[in-house]
Amino acid sequence: MKLRYITFWVFLLAFSSLLGCKKFLEEKPRSNLAVPSSLKDFQALLDQSNVMNDLDAASGEASATDCYLTTANFLSRTEWQQRMYTWQTSEVYDRITNEWANLYNVVYRANTVISGIDEVELTTTNAAEWRNVKGQAHFYRGKMFLLGLSIWSKAYHPTTAATELGIPLRLNVNFNETSVRSSQATSYAQVLADLTSAAQLLPNVPVHVMRPSKPAAYALLSRLYLQMGNFEKASLYADSCLAIRSELIDYNTLNVASNFPIAAFGKEVIHSSMVQLLSTINPSTARIDPLLYASYSDNDLRKTVFFLRNSDGTYRFKGSYQGSANLFSGLATDEMYLNRAECKARLGQQELALQDLNLLLRNRYKTGTFVPYTLANTTDVLKLVLEERRKELLMRNLRWADIKRLNILGAGITLERTVNGQTYLLPANSPRFAAPIPEVVIELSGMPQNKYD
């Protein structure tokens, strides 16, 4: 019962901090609402998976083009989802229940723990639990800030990060503070600080992969540095992660005829989370890009593990590491092998890059059919790694951030969608790669909106 009171209290505070609810501030809190104050209380806040693990912002996945909607499915979507799907610059989120609110609700819970845990005496008896709980809170705050940056801020570049807008960095539980946007440089520095703290505090092995761990923090640090274009450190942290968790699933052991061949919480999963399943990316309606599907060879088991043929000849996605139609957005070892392979290729270490790539693909092809790659040219190796990255990590909530960072490096990826007789284009490096912040947030906080001129 106490957990229910804690949850209600935190929800109200988080909601008021996001929307600036004056009526709430004027009302006297109920005396029977318990404020979290013990390690058990704090862990209970972090363990509520329907908030902390199950609602990752999905607008990046909805805006990428690994899947598409038929005209009929597009027209049956809500107006704001149609606008998001076609990369409009306003009104792409519901005003009340939106990803921004969900993301900062997680941040608020993390802040509740970080702000309150120092009031709990650190003893030799509780030291491991104390460090673990605090580390989890830093992990979640860093994860949410990084996810927010990938959606609502432009691609990172070190020469412009000090002047580009980042996101609001809510670092305490004072809901009277008005949110302001920090610079991109300050925002990324905060993510780095949180994830570094998490890596120092968390255990190697969590009670369950729904909870953060040291390898999960290393994996997020690798993702962070890859997004920043720091390939030395992205490789270093992928290596640190794989030194603890390196297992790969041999896809030959999977039942490819199953509706969902990959079980939840499998041995590749380092930390489990999933996106808010918007109808524009729901496998029941979204169709896989036919060119992407055609890129898999017949001996590549991902062609049958990841995809299910629809009655109209199109394909839907069934390869989620959630073991269901829900889309996995967590951290897994295959991503770390690909992170390290890309970094090694970019650093001119093509043999090491191919070692990682060949190891991964050996577990993805039918037994005895995979011929290891022996390319010598660095450019060819990098091209191959990036092709396999897209084929391995589709529908993982990663493609949007990948397109943005690759375009900064000159990839020139332009997105195109044709629906209801109209073609929509999103040119490489367009300011529309930073999604508009929900209008209700702008109205209540006065923070600057992303510019699209």
Secondary structure, DSSP 8 states (H G I E B T S, - for coil): -HHHHHHHHHHHHHHHHHHT-HHHHHS---TT-----SHHHHHHHHT-HHHHTS-B--HHHHHSSSEE--HHHHHTS-HHHHHHHTT-SS--S-SSS-HHHHHHHHHHHHHHHHHHGGGS---TTTHHHHHHHHHHHHHHHHHHHHHHHHHHS----TTTTTTSEEEE---SS-TTS---EEEHHHHHHHHHHHHHHHHHHS-SS-SSTTS--HHHHHHHHHHHHHHHT-HHHHHHHHHHHHHH------GGGS-TTSSS-S-TT-TTEEE--BB---TTT-TTT-EE-HHHHHTS-TTBTHHHHSEEE-TTS-EEE---TTSSSS-B-SEEHHHHHHHHHHHHHHTT-HHHHHHHHHHHHHTTB-TTT--------HHHHHHHHHHHHHHHSTTSS-HHHHHHHHHHTT----EEEEETTEEEEE-TT-GGGS----HHHHHHH--------
